[in-house]
Amino acid sequence: MNLIVAVDKNWAIGYQNNMLISIPEDMRFFRDETTGKAVIMGRKTMETFQGGKPLKNRLNVVITTKDIQINDAIVVHSIEEALEAVKEYKSEDVYVIGGESIYNQMIDYCDTAHVTKIDYAYHADTYFPNLDERKDWKIVAESEERTYYDIEYAFYKYMKVRQ
């Protein structure tokens, strides 16, 4: 399975249930990577999408403790139920897309992480695990540095190191 995330220089991912910044090329990369595939997320992450609705052209699996129904999404109440919901998909076609709690619970099930690193430190209250500090993850690809207005960023691909 994959993780896909945009982080600032402190590995922050959000503030008050919102993304730190929206970079068009990063949004395009996210859309291109996940369209036609399965995405696993928490309820709060889904609520940040346009209209608070699931993403189009994907299997949306929403993990929540609440007893709710969401049109065009599969609602589950545990990591195990989420994994069951995506079992028909190849592992490389499943993406964990947030937020912090879901990333932390799902990281050990994943072997690839697509990380957009933004060279700026935002005021934040949610974070992604710092893969640079983990011996079980290594960078296998990185893009040239890019610029969006005055913000510099780059795309990184990490793979889990098999022991």
Stockholm file with secondary structure:
# STOCKHOLM 1.0

chainA/1-163         MNLIVAVDKNWAIGYQNNMLISIPEDMRFFRDETTGKAVIMGRKTMETFQGGKPLKNRLNVVITTKDIQINDAIVVHSIEEALEAVKEYKSEDVYVIGGESIYNQMIDYCDTAHVTKIDYAYHADTYFPNLDERKDWKIVAESEERTYYDIEYAFYKYMKVRQ
#=GR chainA/1-163 SS CEEEEEECTTCEEEETTEESCCCHHHHHHHHHHHTTSEEEEEHHHHHTSGGGCCCTTSEEEEECSSCCCCTTSEEESSHHHHHHHTTTSCGGGEEECCCHHHHHHHGGGCSEEEEEEESSCCCCSEECCCGGGCTTEEEEEECCCEEETTEEEEEEEEEECCC
#=GC SS_cons         CEEEEEECTTCEEEETTEESCCCHHHHHHHHHHHTTSEEEEEHHHHHTSGGGCCCTTSEEEEECSSCCCCTTSEEESSHHHHHHHTTTSCGGGEEECCCHHHHHHHGGGCSEEEEEEESSCCCCSEECCCGGGCTTEEEEEECCCEEETTEEEEEEEEEECCC
//
